[in-house]
């Protein structure tokens, strides 16, 4: 079934009054996946339970090592697309290109290890109708502690490369960066910025994207409606493959992010902090030790990847 047919079928099943005033919005939810099928199925079930059905879903499989379970194909509103393993950014870009071809006006990037309530999509459609030209992100909570914030978005600073902003926002607020865990992007903005920078192995592509949007005048807001918020199980896909495997990717992407978004004293301060951060990580992950060759390669890649 094509994504257009899926969208039309969803319209026929349910066209809520809340979206009657915004018929031009065509929301495509992009769920990137690399294994971790249990969380993916949970995510798709929550999307199936949405009170507002005016959306389409692209499940973008980044060449998972295991084939998807049969249940993945049981959701009629989901278009499953499998490509070669190219990394998170490139996988999302390919899915966004497909959504654009299907007529999407807005993209909602949604991690497969998130949980949300049945009013989630309806609340997003309402918010998009109010801010159709902005990047939007919600309050994101820890799944194991739903009252504690995991990420909120916030300003750019030298600490951004090491610590997630977790501000207790109470009203809709303009910010410099948002998380790709849950991120709404107008298609026009996506095309203007040419998507995520594919030099990022994993991590930091969302922060880089937000800062590029800021530089060309595209606003970004954290929105605080509880129906928009999610709880995040946090790195379930990468953590399942080993703590240092995650850190190698993080090191490479962090160094590239610094080179692309910091200059002068700020850049060198961030590099010095990278050394301190690596030392803390070595202690924190004991008794596990990094492979020296892979650690050197992660650093070399981060410093050698073209920053343009």
Rosetta silent file (secondary structure, phi, psi, omega in degrees, C-alpha in Angstrom):
SEQUENCE: XXXXXXXXXXXXXXXXXXXXXXXXXXXXXXXXXXXXXXXXXXXXXXXXXXXXXXXXXXXXXXXXXXXXXXXXXXXXXXXXXXXXXXXXXXXXXXXXXXXXXXXXXXXXXXXXXXXXXXXXXXXXXXXXXXXXXXXXXXXXXXXXXXXXXXXXXXXXXXXXXXXXXXXXXXXXXXXXXXXXXXXXXXXXXXXXXXXXXXXXXXXXXXXXXXXXXXXXXXXXXXXXXXXXXXXXXXXXXXXXXXXXXXXXXXXXXXXXXXXXXXXXXXXXXXXXXXXXXXXXXXXXXXXXXXXXXXXXXXXXXXXXXXXX
SCORE:     score description
SCORE:     0.000 S_00000001
   1 L     0.000  132.783  179.877    0.000    0.000    0.000 S_00000001
   2 L   -74.809  161.456  178.666    1.406    3.431   -0.920 S_00000001
   3 H   -63.404  -34.150  177.703    1.793    6.197    1.661 S_00000001
   4 H   -63.970  -41.891  178.396   -0.886    8.224   -0.227 S_00000001
   5 H   -64.201  -40.157  177.357   -3.331    5.317    0.056 S_00000001
   6 H   -59.756  -46.041 -178.324   -2.505    4.969    3.739 S_00000001
   7 H   -61.851  -44.100  179.747   -3.165    8.652    4.280 S_00000001
   8 H   -64.030  -39.537  179.162   -6.499    8.516    2.437 S_00000001
   9 H   -63.516  -40.893  177.983   -7.544    5.438    4.381 S_00000001
  10 H   -62.237  -41.124  177.981   -6.748    7.189    7.652 S_00000001
  11 H   -59.638  -41.829 -176.910   -8.852   10.175    6.563 S_00000001
  12 H   -66.274  -35.591 -179.285  -11.773    7.870    5.789 S_00000001
  13 H   -71.942  -39.443 -172.231  -11.591    6.184    9.185 S_00000001
  14 L  -159.419  117.002  174.569  -11.351    9.315   11.252 S_00000001
  15 L  -124.274   91.472 -173.200  -11.294   13.039   10.452 S_00000001
  16 L   -69.513  151.771 -179.754  -11.460   14.847   13.783 S_00000001
  17 H   -61.000  -29.555 -175.774  -12.962   18.294   14.122 S_00000001
  18 H   -64.622  -22.349  179.694   -9.694   19.575   15.616 S_00000001
  19 H  -104.025    1.627 -178.566   -7.937   19.252   12.242 S_00000001
  20 L   -62.579  -27.832 -178.311  -10.809   20.559   10.114 S_00000001
  21 L   -84.826   -7.237 -177.704   -9.275   24.036   10.274 S_00000001
  22 L  -128.384   56.869 -175.707   -5.855   22.834    9.076 S_00000001
  23 L   -66.231  -17.905 -176.475   -6.550   20.699    5.990 S_00000001
  24 L   -78.103  -15.554 -177.275   -3.214   21.680    4.413 S_00000001
  25 L   -77.310  123.656  172.723   -1.157   19.873    7.055 S_00000001
  26 L  -122.731  102.557 -172.835    0.090   16.479    5.963 S_00000001
  27 E   -94.143  124.399  174.272    2.089   15.021    8.808 S_00000001
  28 E  -111.632  121.846  176.521    4.480   12.146    8.206 S_00000001
  29 E   -90.045  121.531  178.721    5.879   10.392   11.253 S_00000001
  30 E  -106.528  116.840  179.879    9.354    9.005   10.552 S_00000001
  31 E  -110.612  100.772  177.033   10.425    6.234   12.919 S_00000001
  32 E   -76.328  143.500 -176.537   14.078    5.280   12.283 S_00000001
  33 E  -144.820  140.749  171.068   15.011    1.782   13.391 S_00000001
  34 L  -140.423   90.856 -172.505   18.105   -0.396   13.613 S_00000001
  35 L    68.839 -150.886  179.439   17.054   -3.597   15.329 S_00000001
  36 L    53.191   52.806 -173.684   15.381   -3.201   18.741 S_00000001
  37 H   -71.308  -27.234 -179.860   12.130   -4.589   17.353 S_00000001
  38 H   -62.477  -47.113  177.995   10.400   -4.974   20.724 S_00000001
  39 H   -66.911  -35.007  179.549   10.455   -1.219   21.348 S_00000001
  40 H   -62.772  -44.730  178.386    9.511   -0.581   17.728 S_00000001
  41 H   -61.393  -42.156  177.781    6.385   -2.730   18.025 S_00000001
  42 H   -59.572  -42.759  179.940    5.431   -0.898   21.229 S_00000001
  43 H   -62.825  -44.765 -179.714    5.841    2.426   19.438 S_00000001
  44 H   -65.697  -35.700  176.699    3.694    1.329   16.491 S_00000001
  45 H   -63.469  -39.980  177.968    0.978    0.075   18.852 S_00000001
  46 H   -66.574  -36.493  175.426    0.872    3.491   20.521 S_00000001
  47 H   -67.047  -35.699  178.186    0.567    5.147   17.118 S_00000001
  48 H   -66.137  -23.890 -177.437   -2.259    2.725   16.273 S_00000001
  49 L   -92.366    7.202 -177.802   -4.089    3.867   19.417 S_00000001
  50 L   -66.537  138.012  178.279   -4.039    7.562   18.515 S_00000001
  51 L   -68.624  -33.111  176.927   -7.360    9.363   18.772 S_00000001
  52 L  -102.193  122.131 -175.495   -6.414   11.446   15.732 S_00000001
  53 L  -102.970   12.971 -174.128   -5.596    9.314   12.683 S_00000001
  54 L   -85.268   66.887  179.298   -4.676   12.131   10.309 S_00000001
  55 L  -160.235  164.295  174.460   -1.052   11.098    9.787 S_00000001
  56 E  -125.886  157.006 -177.134    1.126    8.628    7.920 S_00000001
  57 E  -126.464  133.186  169.335    4.083    6.632    9.182 S_00000001
  58 E  -114.297  116.956  175.610    7.333    5.652    7.499 S_00000001
  59 E   -92.840  106.582 -170.627    9.242    2.983    9.407 S_00000001
  60 E   -99.279  101.773 -176.614   12.775    3.545    8.140 S_00000001
  61 E   -88.297  115.662 -178.264   14.917    0.436    8.670 S_00000001
  62 L   -86.349   55.835  177.249   18.616    1.261    8.513 S_00000001
  63 L    61.270   47.917 -178.462   19.629   -2.219    7.384 S_00000001
  64 L   -53.746  143.563  179.459   18.887   -3.928   10.706 S_00000001
  65 L   -66.604  -24.074  177.745   20.918   -7.092   11.321 S_00000001
  66 L  -112.764  144.087  176.926   17.701   -8.998   12.081 S_00000001
  67 L   -67.956  155.335 -179.954   14.610   -9.030    9.838 S_00000001
  68 L   -69.771  148.363  174.334   11.496   -7.352   11.236 S_00000001
  69 L   -67.113  158.508 -176.594    8.929   -9.516   13.013 S_00000001
  70 H   -58.644  -30.674 -176.278    5.735  -10.215   11.107 S_00000001
  71 H   -61.656  -26.318  178.024    3.758   -7.875   13.356 S_00000001
  72 H   -55.509  -36.178 -175.865    5.500   -4.884   11.801 S_00000001
  73 H   -87.629    4.837 -178.960    3.540   -5.530    8.610 S_00000001
  74 H   -91.401   -4.256  179.646    0.199   -5.800   10.434 S_00000001
  75 L   -96.667  109.107 -173.013   -0.224   -2.031   10.846 S_00000001
  76 L   -67.237  -18.146 -178.194   -2.016   -0.749    7.732 S_00000001
  77 L   -90.317    1.351 -175.625   -0.972    2.882    8.315 S_00000001
  78 E  -105.755  129.618  171.525    2.756    2.036    8.328 S_00000001
  79 E  -102.749  113.323 -179.832    4.968    2.013    5.274 S_00000001
  80 E   -89.170  127.021  179.977    8.014   -0.142    6.017 S_00000001
  81 E  -129.889  123.542  179.084   11.120    0.813    4.057 S_00000001
  82 E  -112.101  131.639  176.395   14.408   -1.037    4.383 S_00000001
  83 L  -126.682 -179.479  175.138   17.669    0.332    3.067 S_00000001
  84 L   -68.664  161.362  179.797   21.366   -0.480    3.464 S_00000001
  85 L   -74.415  104.881 -176.316   23.024    0.374    6.782 S_00000001
  86 L  -120.357   -3.411 -178.708   24.059    3.999    6.224 S_00000001
  87 L   101.249  161.182 -173.101   23.701    5.503    9.704 S_00000001
  88 H   -58.658  -50.636 -174.512   20.991    7.457   11.485 S_00000001
  89 H   -62.275  -49.400 -178.138   21.302   10.764    9.624 S_00000001
  90 H   -65.598  -36.694  178.052   21.386    9.284    6.120 S_00000001
  91 H   -63.420  -44.921  177.582   18.549    6.881    6.959 S_00000001
  92 H   -63.764  -40.207  179.241   16.361    9.753    8.183 S_00000001
  93 H   -61.263  -41.090  179.511   17.231   11.808    5.106 S_00000001
  94 H   -65.306  -40.540  178.619   16.143    8.994    2.798 S_00000001
  95 H   -66.740  -39.289  178.367   12.840    8.618    4.651 S_00000001
  96 H   -64.365  -36.914  176.715   12.251   12.379    4.541 S_00000001
  97 H   -62.000  -41.392  177.686   12.860   12.341    0.779 S_00000001
  98 H   -65.105  -42.986  178.628   10.178    9.682    0.431 S_00000001
  99 H   -61.379  -39.303  177.776    7.778   11.682    2.618 S_00000001
 100 H   -62.245  -43.017  178.630    8.381   14.743    0.448 S_00000001
 101 H   -62.910  -28.246  179.853    7.556   12.734   -2.659 S_00000001
 102 L   -85.655   -2.439  175.448    4.296   11.658   -0.960 S_00000001
 103 L    98.296   17.468 -179.938    3.273   15.269   -0.322 S_00000001
 104 L   -63.499  140.306  171.446    4.260   15.762    3.328 S_00000001
 105 L  -100.699  -25.271 -179.321    4.136   19.313    4.648 S_00000001
 106 E  -142.284  145.362  177.120    5.636   18.415    8.048 S_00000001
 107 E  -111.445  138.929  171.471    7.870   15.684    9.398 S_00000001
 108 E  -119.947  103.732  175.455    7.730   14.273   12.916 S_00000001
 109 E   -79.782  129.289 -172.832   10.908   12.357   13.721 S_00000001
 110 E  -138.581  116.437  176.425   10.130    9.913   16.503 S_00000001
 111 L   -61.379  145.666 -179.412   12.540    7.507   18.200 S_00000001
 112 L   -74.211  -13.963  179.597   11.267    3.956   18.394 S_00000001
 113 L  -102.542   44.132  177.825   12.123    3.773   22.120 S_00000001
 114 E  -118.973  159.276  176.022    9.608    6.434   23.181 S_00000001
 115 E  -131.310  144.557 -174.663    6.215    6.252   24.888 S_00000001
 116 L  -156.730  168.868 -173.594    3.347    8.725   24.540 S_00000001
 117 L   -96.195  171.975 -175.598   -0.395    9.010   25.103 S_00000001
 118 L   -67.895   -9.784  178.824   -3.323    8.614   22.647 S_00000001
 119 L   -97.579    5.093 -173.763   -3.683   12.403   22.234 S_00000001
 120 H   -56.028  -56.104 -176.114   -0.085   12.795   21.058 S_00000001
 121 H   -65.610  -43.220  179.567   -0.696   13.221   17.316 S_00000001
 122 H   -59.634  -40.204  178.709   -3.759   15.424   17.763 S_00000001
 123 H   -66.047  -37.302  178.106   -1.816   17.746   20.041 S_00000001
 124 H   -67.935  -40.796  178.892    0.993   17.968   17.503 S_00000001
 125 H   -61.793  -39.461  177.364   -1.367   18.790   14.656 S_00000001
 126 H   -64.989  -43.018 -179.153   -2.866   21.599   16.709 S_00000001
 127 H   -67.525  -40.289  177.439    0.573   22.956   17.607 S_00000001
 128 H   -62.062  -37.227  179.192    1.796   22.753   14.014 S_00000001
 129 H   -64.720  -27.686  179.393   -1.271   24.735   12.901 S_00000001
 130 H   -84.549  -31.048 -178.302   -0.237   27.487   15.330 S_00000001
 131 L  -132.754   67.839 -171.116    3.482   27.444   14.417 S_00000001
 132 L   -70.949  -16.365 -173.938    3.649   26.020   10.886 S_00000001
 133 L  -111.185   13.331 -175.136    7.097   27.398   10.022 S_00000001
 134 L  -114.444  154.474  165.825    9.060   26.497   13.166 S_00000001
 135 E   -74.916  140.882 -175.756   11.043   23.550   14.463 S_00000001
 136 E  -135.055  139.440  176.077    9.190   22.098   17.446 S_00000001
 137 E  -145.279  151.291 -176.732   10.164   19.782   20.270 S_00000001
 138 E   -98.741 -178.142  166.808    8.473   18.663   23.499 S_00000001
 139 L   -76.476  131.971 -177.951    9.552   17.985   27.038 S_00000001
 140 E  -117.333  125.669 -175.602   11.218   14.558   27.090 S_00000001
 141 E  -109.003  159.080  171.310   11.226   12.533   30.303 S_00000001
 142 E   -67.555  135.884  179.832   13.118    9.454   31.459 S_00000001
 143 L   -67.816  -36.910 -178.437   11.031    6.336   30.903 S_00000001
 144 L   -79.229  -11.350  179.089   12.151    4.791   34.185 S_00000001
 145 L  -145.675   79.558 -170.892   11.375    8.050   36.046 S_00000001
 146 L   -63.450   -5.371  176.474    8.526    9.835   34.237 S_00000001
 147 L   -97.401   -6.198 -177.889    8.723   12.894   36.494 S_00000001
 148 L  -105.812  134.460 -177.676   12.388   13.639   35.665 S_00000001
 149 E   -76.916  136.612  173.125   13.383   15.480   32.521 S_00000001
 150 E   -97.431  -39.603 -178.627   15.817   13.864   30.088 S_00000001
 151 E  -158.291  140.400  177.279   15.937   16.708   27.518 S_00000001
 152 L  -127.945  -12.700 -166.819   14.095   19.979   27.006 S_00000001
 153 E    86.427  164.014 -178.780   16.084   21.913   24.460 S_00000001
 154 E   170.610 -161.087 -177.025   17.853   25.133   25.321 S_00000001
 155 L   -84.299  162.834  172.655   20.599   27.600   24.395 S_00000001
 156 L   -80.269  136.242  174.282   23.923   26.936   22.743 S_00000001
 157 L  -156.929  173.348  178.389   26.910   26.939   25.100 S_00000001
 158 H   -66.658  -21.964 -179.441   30.202   25.089   25.476 S_00000001
 159 H   -78.173  -14.691 -177.361   28.402   22.726   27.871 S_00000001
 160 H   -60.873  -29.691 -177.313   25.939   21.659   25.174 S_00000001
 161 H   -77.466   -5.447 -176.371   28.457   19.176   23.782 S_00000001
 162 L  -127.804  -24.233 -176.354   28.632   17.332   27.111 S_00000001
 163 L  -133.276  138.650  177.593   25.357   17.820   28.980 S_00000001
 164 L   -76.462  135.051  174.504   21.734   17.700   27.837 S_00000001
 165 L   -68.190  131.109 -178.623   19.715   20.854   28.567 S_00000001
 166 E  -136.340   70.949 -177.364   17.019   20.063   31.126 S_00000001
 167 L   -95.318  143.635 -178.288   15.252   23.302   31.918 S_00000001
 168 L   -83.046   65.096 -179.074   11.920   23.387   33.664 S_00000001
 169 L   -64.167  138.744  178.672   10.063   25.298   30.980 S_00000001
 170 L  -113.880  -14.853  178.486    6.476   26.178   31.867 S_00000001
 171 L  -135.255  162.224  175.593    5.480   28.001   28.680 S_00000001
 172 L   -56.774  128.614 -169.927    6.303   27.689   24.998 S_00000001
 173 E  -138.450  135.185  174.085    9.833   29.076   24.663 S_00000001
 174 E   -69.728  139.522 -178.687   12.242   29.830   21.802 S_00000001
 175 L  -137.626  168.261  176.893   15.453   27.787   22.020 S_00000001
 176 L   -86.974  -36.406 -174.312   18.634   27.228   20.031 S_00000001
 177 E  -133.812  151.270  175.143   18.570   23.420   19.966 S_00000001
 178 L  -134.416  162.930 -179.010   16.065   20.573   20.093 S_00000001
 179 L   -92.194  140.254  175.136   16.417   16.804   20.282 S_00000001
 180 L   -74.779   -4.191  175.786   15.865   14.535   17.288 S_00000001
 181 L   -57.189  -43.186  173.051   14.255   12.034   19.665 S_00000001
 182 E  -142.857  108.597 -172.780   10.981   13.901   18.978 S_00000001
 183 E  -144.525  123.460  175.933   11.333   16.677   16.435 S_00000001
 184 E   -99.400  130.299 -177.953    8.805   18.365   14.155 S_00000001
 185 E  -132.374  124.869  171.639   10.255   19.981   11.039 S_00000001
 186 E   -62.102  140.310 -178.109    8.355   21.856    8.303 S_00000001
 187 H   -59.963  -35.852  178.771    9.192   20.285    4.973 S_00000001
 188 H   -62.056  -38.577  177.525   10.221   23.671    3.573 S_00000001
 189 H   -67.739  -41.275  179.356   12.779   24.039    6.361 S_00000001
 190 H   -59.321  -45.124 -179.645   14.028   20.496    5.820 S_00000001
 191 H   -67.347  -39.283 -179.338   14.579   21.132    2.122 S_00000001
 192 H   -63.225  -37.577 -177.536   16.231   24.479    2.752 S_00000001
 193 H   -91.543   -4.761  179.192   18.732   22.929    5.169 S_00000001
 194 L    61.394   35.969  173.116   19.182   19.767    3.080 S_00000001
 195 L    70.453 -164.217  178.023   18.343   17.511    6.020 S_00000001
 196 L   -71.682  146.492  174.724   20.716   16.146    8.636 S_00000001
 197 L   -72.078  121.341 -172.306   24.439   16.375    7.965 S_00000001
 198 L   -80.979    1.235  174.156   25.429   12.826    7.044 S_00000001
 199 L   -73.908  -17.575  179.135   28.952   13.184    8.391 S_00000001
 200 L   -77.531  126.174 -178.916   27.611   12.474   11.871 S_00000001
 201 L   -65.267  -59.728  172.493   27.965    8.786   12.692 S_00000001
 202 L  -159.417  144.112 -179.431   25.217    8.864   15.320 S_00000001
 203 L    82.574  148.377  175.261   24.355   11.674   17.758 S_00000001
 204 L    73.924  -10.157  178.064   24.644   15.469   17.438 S_00000001
 205 H   -64.488  -30.915  179.703   23.032   15.592   13.981 S_00000001
 206 H   -72.599  -41.127  177.923   19.898   17.046   15.623 S_00000001
 207 H   -66.200  -41.778  176.728   21.786   19.762   17.521 S_00000001
 208 H   -61.123  -43.274  179.447   23.721   20.652   14.380 S_00000001
 209 H   -61.661  -43.772 -179.886   20.476   20.819   12.399 S_00000001
 210 H   -61.181  -42.985 -178.390   18.895   23.128   14.994 S_00000001
 211 H   -70.092  -34.514  174.653   21.850   25.508   14.944 S_00000001
 212 H   -64.932  -38.436  177.196   21.887   25.610   11.150 S_00000001
 213 H   -62.284  -43.704  179.466   18.191   26.484   11.256 S_00000001
 214 H   -59.380  -40.982 -176.671   18.901   29.312   13.688 S_00000001
 215 H   -65.588  -23.995  178.690   21.608   30.724   11.425 S_00000001
 216 L  -104.855   10.553  172.999   19.159   31.098    8.532 S_00000001
 217 L    88.074   14.751  176.235   16.350   32.512   10.675 S_00000001
 218 L   -87.908  120.307 -175.487   14.162   29.422   11.158 S_00000001
 219 L   -76.028  158.595  176.349   12.777   29.555   14.721 S_00000001
 220 E  -135.419  138.582 -178.227   12.713   26.649   17.154 S_00000001
 221 E  -132.952  141.709  164.571   10.437   26.247   20.175 S_00000001
 222 E   -92.110  130.631 -177.097   10.122   23.859   23.061 S_00000001
 223 E  -113.735  138.323 -164.934    6.405   23.254   23.635 S_00000001
 224 L  -108.835    4.293  176.456    5.187   22.218   27.055 S_00000001
 225 L   -56.076  127.744 -176.562    1.732   20.718   26.489 S_00000001
 226 H   -61.306  -30.384  179.203    1.724   17.464   28.450 S_00000001
 227 H   -68.499  -17.267  178.420    0.016   15.641   25.565 S_00000001
 228 H   -87.557  -19.737 -172.199    3.068   16.390   23.414 S_00000001
 229 L   -72.985  159.827  177.221    5.608   15.008   25.858 S_00000001
 230 E  -133.299  161.752  165.911    7.199   11.576   25.673 S_00000001
 231 E  -109.414  141.316 -169.967    9.130    9.285   27.953 S_00000001
 232 E  -119.215  129.239  179.645   12.368    7.980   26.505 S_00000001
 233 L   -79.035  -15.255  166.489   13.973    4.614   27.167 S_00000001
 234 L    69.014  104.198  170.685   17.291    6.176   26.047 S_00000001
 235 L    54.561   35.707 -178.776   19.783    4.553   23.670 S_00000001
 236 H   -64.532  -34.752 -178.363   18.196    1.107   23.828 S_00000001
 237 H   -71.236  -49.871 -176.513   19.480    0.311   20.331 S_00000001
 238 H   -74.625  -37.251 -177.815   23.088    1.442   20.789 S_00000001
 239 H   -65.100  -30.233 -179.747   23.432    0.391   24.435 S_00000001
 240 L   -65.803  -14.835 -178.665   22.452   -3.173   23.583 S_00000001
 241 L  -105.435   13.640  174.635   25.640   -3.373   21.517 S_00000001
 242 L   110.075  139.653 -176.459   28.007   -2.279   24.285 S_00000001
 243 H   -63.726  -43.030 -177.843   28.777    0.902   26.193 S_00000001
 244 H   -72.489  -27.628  174.488   32.052    1.627   24.412 S_00000001
 245 H   -59.210  -41.534  176.079   30.478    1.030   21.012 S_00000001
 246 H   -64.790  -42.569 -176.587   28.177    3.935   21.840 S_00000001
 247 H   -66.458  -36.598  177.679   31.073    6.065   23.109 S_00000001
 248 H   -57.903  -44.865  179.760   33.135    5.604   19.922 S_00000001
 249 H   -65.674  -41.224 -179.238   30.243    7.035   17.927 S_00000001
 250 H   -63.013  -42.401 -179.268   29.683    9.799   20.453 S_00000001
 251 H   -61.679  -48.081 -179.787   33.351   10.860   20.365 S_00000001
 252 H   -59.448  -47.995 -176.885   33.425   11.079   16.577 S_00000001
 253 H   -70.189  -36.123  178.703   30.213   13.058   16.349 S_00000001
 254 H   -61.322  -45.072 -179.388   31.076   15.349   19.271 S_00000001
 255 H   -64.093  -41.358  177.849   34.358   16.381   17.659 S_00000001
 256 H   -65.007  -41.308  179.372   32.674   17.043   14.317 S_00000001
 257 H   -60.462  -42.896  178.990   29.918   19.036   16.043 S_00000001
 258 H   -62.421  -45.380 -177.941   32.483   21.235   17.780 S_00000001
 259 H   -64.278  -31.520 -178.054   34.356   21.881   14.549 S_00000001
 260 H   -84.400  -23.879 -167.903   31.167   22.851   12.721 S_00000001
 261 H  -125.503   -0.483  178.735   29.551   25.032   15.373 S_00000001
 262 L  -129.595  150.510 -176.007   32.253   26.599   17.572 S_00000001
 263 L  -141.098  158.065  174.371   35.055   29.012   16.745 S_00000001
 264 H    61.144 -136.907 -177.464   37.995   30.686   18.393 S_00000001
 265 H   -60.358  -37.995 -179.675   38.326   30.344   22.153 S_00000001
 266 H   -60.380  -40.280  179.964   35.012   28.465   22.387 S_00000001
 267 H   -65.290  -47.497 -177.663   36.250   25.748   20.040 S_00000001
 268 H   -68.173  -32.924  175.390   39.536   25.210   21.895 S_00000001
 269 H   -63.289  -42.228  178.399   37.741   25.227   25.238 S_00000001
 270 H   -63.525  -39.129  178.583   35.453   22.475   23.972 S_00000001
 271 H   -64.141  -40.854  177.483   38.445   20.411   22.789 S_00000001
 272 H   -63.041  -42.364  178.824   40.059   20.684   26.224 S_00000001
 273 H   -65.192  -28.716  176.722   36.791   19.629   27.840 S_00000001
 274 H   -61.703  -39.820  179.204   36.683   16.628   25.481 S_00000001
 275 H   -64.287  -45.776  178.708   39.897   15.337   27.031 S_00000001
 276 H   -62.778  -40.319 -179.143   38.487   15.747   30.541 S_00000001
 277 H   -64.762  -39.833  178.795   35.230   14.098   29.477 S_00000001
 278 H   -64.169  -39.497  178.685   37.078   11.098   28.028 S_00000001
 279 H   -62.768  -42.788  178.371   39.000   10.676   31.281 S_00000001
 280 H   -64.395  -39.851  179.561   35.764   10.685   33.280 S_00000001
 281 H   -63.479  -41.273  178.587   34.231    8.187   30.849 S_00000001
 282 H   -57.957  -41.360  179.630   37.188    5.826   31.235 S_00000001
 283 H   -72.074  -42.939 -175.303   36.653    5.777   34.991 S_00000001
 284 H   -62.799  -37.203 -174.683   32.875    5.570   34.794 S_00000001
 285 L   -90.636    1.905  175.238   32.829    2.547   32.482 S_00000001
 286 L   -56.575  142.691    9.381   35.358    0.490   34.446 S_00000001
 287 L   -85.559   -0.612  178.466   36.032   -2.406   34.355 S_00000001
 288 L   -68.132  134.078  179.963   35.172   -2.183   30.646 S_00000001
 289 L  -119.938  148.574  179.355   38.052   -0.665   28.687 S_00000001
 290 L   -74.054  155.169  171.210   38.031    0.741   25.159 S_00000001
 291 L   -76.734  121.550 -174.922   39.765   -0.937   22.300 S_00000001
 292 H   -56.300  -39.995 -179.690   42.791    1.336   21.661 S_00000001
 293 H   -65.172  -44.180 -179.533   42.528    1.005   17.904 S_00000001
 294 H   -69.137  -34.586  177.727   38.838    1.836   17.792 S_00000001
 295 H   -65.512  -45.751  177.471   39.319    4.747   20.183 S_00000001
 296 H   -60.155  -40.953 -179.087   42.075    6.213   18.009 S_00000001
 297 H   -66.595  -37.591  177.994   39.906    5.740   14.920 S_00000001
 298 H   -62.435  -43.353  179.073   36.942    7.483   16.582 S_00000001
 299 H   -67.616  -45.266  179.737   39.118   10.491   17.411 S_00000001
 300 H   -59.499  -42.664 -179.644   40.752   10.521   13.993 S_00000001
 301 H   -64.869  -41.649  179.679   37.371   10.371   12.260 S_00000001
 302 H   -64.673  -34.244 -179.816   35.980   13.207   14.357 S_00000001
 303 H   -87.651  -19.424 -174.915   38.933   15.428   13.588 S_00000001
 304 H  -103.683  -17.540  179.466   39.273   14.355    9.975 S_00000001
 305 L   -63.511  130.424  178.416   35.661   14.285    8.726 S_00000001
 306 L   -53.136  130.844 -174.822   35.053   17.302    6.463 S_00000001
 307 L   -91.294   -3.088 -176.851   33.238   19.904    8.577 S_00000001
 308 L   -75.252    0.000    0.000   31.592   21.767    5.704 S_00000001
